[in-house]
Amino acid sequence: MTGVFLQAFIYLVAAVIAVPIAKRLGLGSVLGYLIAGVVIGPIIGLVGEETTTIQHFAEFGVVMMLFLVGLELEPKMLWAMRNRLMGLGGIQVAGTTAAVMAIGLAFGLVWSLALTIGLIFALSSTAIVLQTFNEKGLSKTEGGKNAFSVLLFQDIAVIPMLAFIPLLAMPELIEKAQSAAASAADHHEELSLVAGLPGWAYGLVIIASIAIVVVGGHYLSRPLFRFVASSGLREIFTATALMLVVGIAALMSLVGLSPALGTFLAGVVLANSEFRHELESNIDPFKGLLLGLFFITVGAGINFSILFGEFFLIIGLTIGVMLLKGLVLYLLGMAFKIKGSDRWLFALSLAQAGEFGFVLLSFTVQNHVLPVDIAQTLSLVVALSMFLTPGLFILFDKVILPRFEETSNDRETDIIDEQGSVIIVGIGRFGQIVNRLLVSNGIKTVVLDHQANQVDVVRRVGTQAYFGDATRPDLLHTAGIEHAKAIVIALDNKESSVELVKYVKHTYPNVSVIARAFDRGHGYLLRQAGADIIESETYHSSLEIGGHAMKVMGLHPFYVEQQKSTYKRVEEKKSDLLYAAWEDDAEGERFDNNYRQLFIHLEQHMAEQMSKDRSDKHALSERGWTPPPKGYADDFDEENVQPISK
């Protein structure tokens, strides 16, 4: 038992250290787990032969992952994505498999080996790609959406692959495995419900098992979950979710089917259940931990003697696989009219092999489809391609994307042939609302933006805008800054907006500068630069959402408006004090301990002000609409709340 505790501790320490570091470096959690395994396995040697045994246990994380994938596959969503899902995804998997298989056959591989390797390399890393998309804000781009469709199809395709691969078993590998099993003293016969059954009976058992999963999941799961939920014990609901997954996996194993297939079907059946989100939240931690353990064992099992012994072969295979997948994806992008940088994002983001490649490699060895030595070599190729994936995203960010932006922006600055009372710099989601409000009230505006694509977009909906860099003095002069009453700065770049404020206030001090701030710190920089009016882009919307939440909780609408007004008054005065403290801080020490202490103190004062009853002494439950006395909540005592001295 002591040895088990020590091994568990080693695995957990490796994960706790490696995964956060990998995420900070932009490598993703999967690579973090792989690195952790490499360190505690081949490099330090803290784990050894027990890795294979632990890997068999950790593979249950894959079963849970496919259950969660099934839960996400609502029929409506699949139908809406059918073209990209079946078109892009289906052709990508088939095309990559065929290309890899053709190359394998050309090098003299048996067709079953070549096909299996093609299926393994057709998959990409869902974990790395989606996480990187979220971190870089690429999920809503056309390239990101199409890549997600392909990844979703690949995840679904794993199920038929798991069912099909055992049919490719090689007779010589089966005989070798049987002789090894017969000579093993600790060999035990696995439980089976289909051993010795004739073919027709075996088929009936398979159909009955799948029917039990589908029909039982649809009709019996809801009453069961309602009964369990009525107990009010979260741990029992968690136990029920685990019981469901483990039970279905056991049933599939007993009838000779893939456990992942059964849990995937169960997930699809429960996709429209009202308990879907509760199931996800209960299963996800176990899935994440077991998958992490699985990837650590993969890293720990990497044979560096094979890597160094066949270094050029493995590196060549890795680069070759990524180039081949990238080419297939790029051609698909052209066929499906994915344009510009989105096509490159689509091709580069999916060019690696994926975590399911490890699963299929382990599965092929267990089912005597691939020899162990070939599987070990391919594991290194899969791992190295995943290690290289962050480099592909860096290539996209630093080399490809700037070129397309330069191409779209590589045109002459528009000739501005009109002037207005207000100049709006930046016509994104923020600037568009400002412009529509002003124009609808008869105020003449001149709109400038340095993104040519954005200018073209708003022109298509009837908004007059000009392409050009508003930080250039000559462009502002052409736009009539000397005669404008105000300039609204809604740029997405923090540094550029601050520099523009400085220039306008220095050169045209009579022009009112109204600026959008991303956060409190950016607002302080704009204020320091001389902006006359600063509004945080999320302040008012957040205040409205908070007010709606108070109304939902049963508070009277008048009382809610009163509290919102109080919050705004106190926040305005608090902002002045915080800015004074921020400005007094030493250069390079913004938001130091002095500022934080004042912030905490003022937050406490805010809570006190918000908790006060109305000064007319009416109870909070009073439902009248009589306005509060004049000056209510205006008792913010600046004498008693001062910046903390140095």
N, C-alpha and C positions, 0 to 999 in steps of 0.2 A: 504493500500500500504506500509506503514511503517513496518508493521509486515512481509510482504513478503521480504523486503530488509534485515531486521534483520535476518530472517531465512536463506536467501541466504548467508549472510555474515558469519553466524555460520558454515554452511556446508563448505564454501570455506576455512575458517580459519582452520578448523579441517583437511581438505585434505592437505593444504599447509604445515602444521606442521607434520602430521603423516606420510604421504607418503614418503617424503625424508628420514626421520629417519628410517622407515621400510626398505627402499632400502639399506641404509648404513649398516644396520644390516643383510642384506642378506635375508630378509623376503619377498621381492617383493611388488609391488605396490598394488596388490589385497588385501593382508593382511593389508597393510597400510590403505586402505580405510575402511576395516572392523574394524580395531582398532579405527580409527577416529569415526566411527559410534557408537561403544561401549562406547567410552568416552563421546560423547555429548548426548548420549541417556540414557542407563541404569545407568551409573556412575554419571554423572553431572546433567542430566535431563534438558538440554537446549532445546531439541526437544521432541515432544510428539505425539499427535494424528495425526498431519498433515503428519507424516512420511509415512503413507500408501498412502495418496493422491500423495505425491511427488514420491513415488515408482512407481506408475502407469505411471507417466510422464517419469521417468528415464528409464523404461523398453524399451522405444524407442531406447535407446543405444544398446540393444540386437538386435533390428531390423537392426540397422546400422552395427553392428558387422557381422551379417550373410550376409548382402549385400557385405561387404568387403571380407568375406570368399569366397563368390561366385566369386568375381572378381579375386581371386587368383587361381581358379580352371581351369587352361587352360587344354584343352583336351589332349594335348601332355604330359604334366606333369603327369596327372592322369594315362594315359596309361603306361608310364614308371614305375610308382609306383604300378601298378595294383596288383602284387603278394603280396607285403607287405601290401598294402592298404586294399584289400579285404580279404586276408588271415589272417594276424595278427590282423588288425583292426576289421574285421567282427567277427572273432572267439572270440576276447577279449570281445567285447560288448555282443555277444550272450552268451558266457560262463559265464561272470560275472552276467548278468541278470538272467540266469537260476539258478546259484548257490545261489544268494540272494533270488530268488523266492522260491526255494526249502526249504531254511531255514525258510523263512516267513511262508510257508504252514505248516512246521513242528511245528511252534509255534502257529498255529491256525488262521492265518490271512486269510481273504477272498482272493481268487485267484487274483482278480483285484487289490487289495491293494498290494499284494506281487509282482505282475508283475510291477506295477508302481514304487514301491520302488527299484526293481531291475534295471529298466531303469535309475533311478536317480543316483544310485550308480555305474552304469557301466561307467559313464563319469569321466574324470580326468580334472585337471586344466591346460588348455592350456597356460593361462597367466603366471602362476608361473613356470611351467616346461620349457617353451621356454626361458623365461627371465633368469632363472638359467643356462640353457644350454649355452646361449650366454655369460653370465658373467664368467662362469667357463671353456669356450672353449670346451664344450662337444658335440656341434652340429654335428661335423664331425666324431665322433666315431660311431662304428656300433650300440652301444646301443642307442646313440642319434638319429641316422637316423631312426631306427625302432620305437623308441618312437614317433618321429614326424609323422610317417605314421599312428600310432594308434590314435594320437591326431587329425590328419586331418580327419580320418574316423569318429571319435566321433563327430567332429564339423558338418560333413555332416549328421550324424545319428540323430542329434537334429531335423532336418527338419521333417522326417517321425514320430519322436516321438511326435512333436507338433501336427501333424495331427492325430495321433493314440490315444493319451491320452484322448481326449474328449469322445471317444467311450467307455471308461471305467467308465464313470460317474455313481455314486451310486444313485439309485432312492430316498432313504431317505434323502440324502444331497440335491438333487434337490428340493424336497418338502419343506425342511426346508428353503432353500434359497428363494423359491418363496413366502412362507408365510412371511418371513422377508421383502422381497421387497414390498409385497402388503401392509404391515403395515407402510412402510416408507413414510413419507409425501413428501420427496424431490425426490422421485423416478421418473425418466423420461424414457420413452421408447427409446431405442437406434435405430438409423437409420438402416434400412436393406432393401436390394433389393430382398430378397428371402423369407421374412415373408409371410406365407400363401400359398406359391407355392407348387404344387404337386411334388412328388419325381422326376418324369422325367424332369419337368421344372427346378427344382433345379440343377439336374445333368448337363443340358445344360448350365445353367448360370455359373456353376463352370468351365466347359470346355471352354466356351467363355472367361471367365476372364483370365484363364491361357494362352489361345491363344493370347489375347491382350498383355499380358506381354511379351511373347516370341517373337511373330511376330513384335510387335511394338518396342521392344527393339532392334531387329536386323535391321529393315529397317528404322525406324523413328528416332532413337537416334542419329545416325551419322550426318544426315543433321541438326538436332537441335543443336548439340554441335558445328558443324562447324559454324553455323549462330551465335551462342553466342560467340564463340572464336574470330570471326572476329571483334567483338566490342572492343576487347582488354581490357575489364574490368574484372578483376579477381573476384570481388565481385558478378558480374552477373553470372559467371560460377559456383561459390559456390551456389548461389541461385538456379540455374538450377539443380545442383546435389541434393540439398535438396528437391526441387520440385519433382524430379523423385522418390526419396525414400519415401517421405511423400505421394505422389499420389498413388504409388503402395500399400503402407501399408493401405491407406484409402479404395482403391478398394477391397483388400482382406477382410477387416473388413466388408464392405458393403455386401459381398456375403457369409459371415460366415466362411471364411478361416483364417488361421494364417497369420498376416502381415509379420512375419519372413519368411514364405514359399514364399510369392510373391517376397520380396526383394532378397532372396537367388537366386531364378530363374533369376531375372533380373541381378544379379551380374554374374551368369554363362554365360548368353547371352552376356554380355559386356566384358567378360574376354579377348577376342581377339581384342577389340576395341583399336584404337590408342589413345583414350582418357582415357584409363584405369588408368594410373598413375596419371593423373590430377584429376580424380574422387577420387582416394584413398587419395591424399593429401588434397583434400577439405573436404571429409567426415570424415577422421580420427580424427581431433581435436574434432568434435562434438561427435563422437562415444566414444572417450576416456573420455570426460567430463561427458557425460550422464551415461556411464557404471560406472565411479567412483562414481557418485551420487547414482546410483542403489546399489552399494556395501555398501556405507555409510548408506543408509536406511536399508539395511539388517542387518548391525551391530547395528544400532540404534533400530531395532525391536526385537533384541534378548531378550528373556525373561529369566532373570537370576533366577527368582523364580523357573522356570522349571528346570534350570541347577542344582541349589542347592537342589531342591526337589527330583530330580531323578539323582543325581550326578553319582552314580556307574553304573546305567543303561546306561547313555549317554556315559560315558567313556568306558564302556564295548562295546557298539555298535561301537564307533569310532575305537577302537583298533581291534575289530572283523572285521569290514569292510576293514580296511587297510591290515590286515593279509590275509583275503580272496582274495582281489584283488592282493596282492603281490604273493600269491600262484598260482593263475590263470596265472598271467603274467610270473612267473618263469617257469611254465610248458610249456607255449607257447614258451618261449625263448629256452627251450630244444628241443621242437618239430621243431622249425625253425632254429635250429643249431646256435643260438647266443651264443658265447663262452665266457668263463672267466668272467672278470669284467664287460664286456658289458652286459651280461645277468643280473647281479645284478643291474647295472645302469638302464636297461630297466624295471626291476620289481619294484625297489624302487621309481623311478621317477614318476611312474604312479599309485602308490598305494593309493593316496588320492582321495577324491571326488572333483568335480570341480565347477567353477563359474556357469556353466550352470545348476548345481544342484539347485541353488537358483532360477534360471529362471523357471525350470520345477516345483519346489515346489510351487512357486507363481501361475504358470499356472494351476496346479492340483487343488489348492484351488478355483481358479476362476471358474473352470469347474466342480466343485463338485465331484472330484475324491478322494481326501484325506480330512479327517476332519482337522480342524484348529489345534487341539492339537497335532495330529501326525505330521503335517507339521512343527510345531514349534520345536518339538523334533528332527526331521530329519535335520532341518536347523542348529541346534547346532552341530549335528554330522558332517555335511558337513563343517561347519566353523572350528571345532576343527581339523578335518583331514587336512585342509589346513594350519592351524597354525603349525601342526606337520611336514609338508613337509620339511622345512629347516633342521630339525633334521635328516631326512632320507638322505639328501644330505651330511650332516656332517658325518653320519654313513658310507656312501659310501667312502668319502674322507679319513677319519681318520682310519677306521677299515678294510673295505673290499679291497679297492684299494691297500694299502700297502701290504696286504697279497698276492695278485696276483702278484705284482711286485717282492715281495720276492721269490715267487715260480718260476717266470720266470728267476730271477737273482740268484736263489739259486743253482748255479752250479759252478764247479771249474773254476777258471780263465784259459783262453786258454793259451796253451804253445806257446809262440812266437818264431818261428824258423827262423826268418829273420830279417834283419835290413835294414834301408834305410837312405837316406840323409835328408828326411823330415818326422817328426812324426806328424800325424794329430790326434788330440784328439777331438772326437765328429764327428759322421758320419750321422748327420741329413741332412736336405735340404741344409744347408750352407756348411757343410763339404764335402758333396758329390760332389758339383760343384768344390771345390778346388782340391779334389783328382782326379777327371776326367781330369782337366786341366793339372795337374802335370804329371800324368801317361801317358797321350797322348803325352807329350813332352819328354818322356823317363826318367823322374825323378822317382827314386825309393822311395816309401812311405811306412810307417807302420801306419795302421789305428787302433785306439783304441776307444772303446765306453763302457760305464758302463751299457747300456741298452741291455740286451741279445736279446730282441725282435728285436731291430733295427739292431743289428749285423746279425741276421738271415735273415732279410729282404734284406739287401744289398748283402749278400752272394748269395741269390737266383738270383740276376741279375749279378753275376759274379765279384763282388767287394770283394777282400780279406780284411777281417776285423777281429779283435780279441776282444773277450769280456774280460773286466777287468777295474778296477778303475785306471785311469791314475794319480790320485793324490797320489797313492802309490809309494814311491821311488823305491821299488824293481821291479815293473812293468816297470817303465821308464828305469831302468837299463837294464832289459831284452830286451827292445825295441831298445836299443843302443843309448840312449840319449848322452852318452859321445862322440860318433863319428858323431852325426847328425849335420848338418849345421843349421837347423831351426826346430822349433816346431810351428805348427799352432793350436791355442786353439779356438775351436768352440763349447764349452760346452753351454748347455742351462741354467745352473745354474750360476748366476752372482757371488755369493760368492766363489763357487768352482773355477771358472776361475781366479779370482783375487788371490786366495791362490796359485794356480798352477803357475801363473806368478811369484809370490814372490819366491817360492821354486826353480824354474828353474833358475832364474836370480841370485839367491844367490849361488846355488850349481854348476851351469854350466854357468858361465857368458859369455862364448864364443859362446853359442848357441843363435841364433837370435830368439826372441819370437814375433810371429805375432798373434795378438788376434782379435777376433770379439767382437765388443761392441754393446750392445742393444740400448743405448742412450748416450747422452752427459755425463751424470753423471757417467755411467758405464765406459765410455771411460777415464774419469779423474782418476777413481780408478785404472784402468789398467795401465795408464801412471805412476801414483804414485808408483805402484807396480814394475815398471821397464820394461814394455813391449816396444820392439823396434819399432814395427809398429802396429798401431791400425786402424781398419776400422769399421765404423758404418755399420750395416747390411742393412740399408735402404738408406744410403747416395747416392751412385752412381745410384741406381735404381730411386730414387726420382729426381735426377738431370736429368736423361734421360727422365723421364715422363714430367718434366717441359720443356725440350727442344722440345719434340714432340708437346706439347701444344702451344709453341711459333710458331712452323712451321705451325700448323693448323690455327693460327691467321694470317698467311700471311707473317711472317718474313722470310727473306732469310736464307737458311740452313747455309751458311758461317757465317752470322751474329749471328745465334743462337749458333754455336760452339764457336765463339769468346766470347760471353757473358757467356757461360758455363765455359770457360777457366778463364775469369775474376773472376767469382764467386768462382772458386776453389782456385785461388791465394789469393784472399782477405780472404776467409774462413780459409785457412791454417794459415795465419798470425793472423787473429782474434782469432783462436783457441789457439794460444800460449798466447796471452794476457789474454784471459778468464781463461785459466788454471792457470796462475800466480795469478789472482785475486781469483780464487777458492781455491788455495793452501794457500793463505794468510788469508783466512777466519778462524775464530776461530773454534775449534773442535766442531762438533755438530751444527754448524750454516752455513752449506753449502747453497749456493744459497741465501745468505742474501741480504739486500738492496744494499750493495756495489756492489755485483756481478750483480744484476739486472740492476742497473744504467749503469754499464759498458756495459752490453749486449745490452741495448736499444741504447746507444751511438754508439756502433759498428754496429748495424743494420742500423742506420741512415747513417753511413759512407759507408756501403755496398751499400745502395740505391744511394748515390751520385756517387760512382764509376761505378755502373751499368748504370746510366743515362748519363754518359759522351759519347760524340760521339767519333768516331775513331780519333786518333791524326793526321791522314793524312788529316783531314778536309773534307773527302768525306761525302756526305749526307747519312743518314741512308737508303734512298731508293736506293742507288747505288747497282747494281746487279753484280759487278765484283767479281772475285775470287782471287784478289791479296792479298797475306798475309798481315797482319798488320805489322807496323814497329817493329823492334826488341825491346823488353822491354815494349811493349804496356801493359797498365794496371798494370805495375809494380811500380806504384808511390804511393803505400800504405805507408803513412808517419807514421812510428812508433813513431817518435818524437812527433807528435801531438796527438797521441792516446795512452795514458798510463792508467794503472789501477788507479782508483780514490783512493786517499789516505784515510786512515782511519781517 
